[in-house]
């Protein structure tokens, strides 16, 4: 973690047999929840670092034990986890129980690398299914753009997606996809 004022790094490391330690040193995702807790998706479940500098590790449930958590986000007051092999999970932050996150989808992904939630929108990007958009828990559309690594909300129903096949602009008003060619990115970079 980097603190802006002091520009100091804090390195977290798993300490064997120490309960107040991150679960695993292989970090796959980091997310700061609305409560201010920092969640770390690891190769063996998920770890929470709270404001009191305490660790809580969630990997006892069979769905998280030895499961890589590749993405963490919040959607409709739930902590949503994208995993490698178990698909989309929801973690009850009060009791630590894990369950499958039920969404209407023709082909749910089991290998989820990216979750993006804003307003009532939920975007799920995996390696075994197209990028899928939900709104209010209802299916909206899929976009075949490759393995999603990054997704940000733009303006006026436009989202930008970085994938293993390139950089795309998604228009959710008319469900169009436009690949932004490399030479355009280079021109934009030169203007800055």
C-alpha positions in Angstrom: 0.0 0.0 0.0 1.3 3.5 -0.8 0.3 6.4 1.3 0.4 9.7 -0.7 1.5 12.0 2.1 4.6 10.1 3.1 5.1 8.2 -0.2 5.9 5.1 1.9 5.3 1.6 0.8 4.0 -1.1 3.2 4.8 -4.6 2.2 2.5 -7.3 3.4 3.7 -10.9 3.6 2.2 -14.1 4.7 3.7 -15.3 8.0 3.1 -19.0 8.5 1.1 -19.9 11.6 0.2 -16.3 12.3 -3.5 -15.7 12.1 -3.1 -11.9 11.7 -1.4 -12.2 8.4 -2.4 -12.2 4.7 -3.4 -15.6 3.6 -1.1 -16.0 0.7 1.8 -14.0 -1.0 0.4 -14.4 -4.5 -1.9 -11.5 -4.9 -4.3 -11.6 -7.9 -6.6 -8.6 -7.1 -7.0 -5.7 -4.7 -10.2 -3.9 -3.9 -11.1 -1.2 -1.4 -14.7 -1.7 -0.2 -17.1 1.1 0.7 -16.4 0.3 4.4 -12.8 1.2 3.9 -11.5 -2.4 4.2 -8.9 -3.5 1.6 -9.6 -6.9 0.1 -6.9 -9.1 -1.5 -7.7 -11.9 -3.8 -5.0 -14.5 -3.4 -4.1 -17.9 -4.8 -5.9 -19.4 -1.7 -9.1 -17.4 -1.1 -9.5 -13.8 -0.1 -8.0 -11.7 2.8 -9.5 -8.6 4.3 -7.3 -5.9 5.9 -9.5 -3.6 8.0 -9.0 -0.1 9.3 -7.7 -1.5 12.6 -4.9 -3.2 10.8 -6.4 -6.7 11.4 -6.5 -9.5 8.9 -9.4 -11.8 8.3 -8.8 -14.7 5.9 -11.6 -16.4 4.0 -10.5 -19.7 2.6 -12.2 -22.3 4.9 -15.2 -22.7 2.6 -14.6 -25.5 -0.1 -15.3 -23.0 -2.9 -12.4 -20.7 -1.7 -9.9 -23.3 -0.4 -7.0 -23.4 -2.8 -9.0 -21.3 -5.2 -7.5 -18.2 -6.9 -9.6 -15.1 -6.5 -8.9 -13.1 -9.6 -11.3 -10.2 -9.1 -13.1 -8.5 -6.2 -15.9 -5.9 -6.3 -19.1 -4.9 -4.6 -22.5 -5.2 -6.2 -25.8 -4.6 -4.5 -24.2 -4.6 -1.0 -22.5 -8.0 -1.7 -18.8 -8.7 -2.0 -18.5 -10.4 -5.4 -15.5 -12.6 -6.2 -14.3 -13.7 -9.6 -12.5 -17.0 -9.3 -10.4 -19.4 -11.4 -12.6 -22.5 -11.6 -15.5 -21.7 -9.3 -17.0 -18.9 -11.3 -18.7 -15.9 -9.7 -19.1 -16.1 -5.9 -20.6 -13.9 -3.3 -19.1 -13.6 0.2 -21.3 -12.7 3.2 -19.1 -10.2 5.0 -20.9 -10.8 8.3 -20.6 -14.6 8.6 -18.0 -15.5 6.0 -20.3 -17.8 4.1 -19.7 -18.2 0.4 -22.3 -19.0 -2.3 -22.6 -19.0 -6.0 -23.8 -15.6 -7.3 -26.9 -16.4 -9.3 -27.3 -14.4 -12.6 -29.4 -15.1 -15.7 -26.8 -16.2 -18.2 -26.7 -18.6 -21.1 -23.1 -19.6 -20.4 -21.8 -18.5 -17.1 -18.0 -18.2 -16.9 -16.0 -20.4 -14.5 -12.8 -18.4 -15.0 -13.5 -14.8 -14.2 -10.6 -12.3 -14.5 -12.5 -9.0 -14.2 -15.6 -7.7 -12.4 -16.7 -4.1 -12.8 -19.8 -2.7 -10.9 -21.2 0.8 -11.0 -24.7 2.1 -10.5 -26.9 -0.9 -11.3 -24.5 -2.3 -13.9 -22.4 -5.5 -13.4 -19.8 -6.5 -16.0 -18.2 -10.0 -15.9 -15.2 -10.8 -18.0 -13.8 -14.4 -18.1 -11.7 -16.6 -20.3 -14.4 -19.1 -21.1 -17.3 -16.8 -22.0 -17.7 -13.4 -23.6 -17.8 -10.2 -21.6 -21.3 -10.1 -20.1 -23.3 -7.1 -19.0 -26.0 -7.2 -16.4 -28.2 -4.4 -15.1 -30.3 -4.9 -12.0 -29.3 -8.6 -12.0 -30.8 -9.0 -15.5 -28.9 -10.0 -18.6 -28.3 -7.1 -21.0 -25.8 -8.3 -23.6 -22.5 -10.1 -24.4 -19.5 -8.7 -26.2 -16.9 -10.9 -27.9 -13.8 -8.9 -27.3 -11.4 -11.4 -25.8 -10.1 -11.9 -22.3 -10.9 -8.8 -20.4 -8.1 -7.3 -18.3 -9.5 -3.8 -17.7 -12.9 -2.1 -18.0 -13.7 1.5 -17.2 -16.9 3.5 -17.5 -16.7 6.4 -19.9 -19.4 9.0 -20.7 -22.7 8.8 -22.3 -23.1 5.0 -22.1 -19.6 4.3 -23.4 -17.3 1.8 -21.7 -13.6 1.1 -22.5 -12.2 -2.4 -22.4 -8.6 -3.6 -22.5 -8.3 -7.2 -23.5 -5.8 -9.7 -24.8 -6.9 -8.8 -28.4 -6.8 -5.0 -28.1 -8.5 -1.9 -26.8 -12.3 -1.5 -27.4 -15.0 1.1 -27.1 -18.4 -0.4 -26.1 -21.6 1.6 -26.7 -24.3 0.2 -24.4 -27.0 2.3 -26.1 -26.8 0.4 -29.4 -24.5 -2.5 -28.3 -21.9 -1.6 -30.8 -18.2 -2.5 -30.4 -15.4 -0.5 -32.0 -11.8 -1.6 -31.8 -9.5 1.4 -31.2 -6.5 0.8 -33.5 -3.0 1.1 -32.2 -2.1 4.1 -34.4 -5.0 6.1 -32.9 -3.7 5.3 -29.4 -0.2 6.4 -30.5 -1.5 9.7 -31.8 -3.4 10.3 -28.5 -0.2 9.5 -26.5 1.8 12.0 -28.6 -0.8 14.8 -27.8 -0.3 14.4 -24.1 
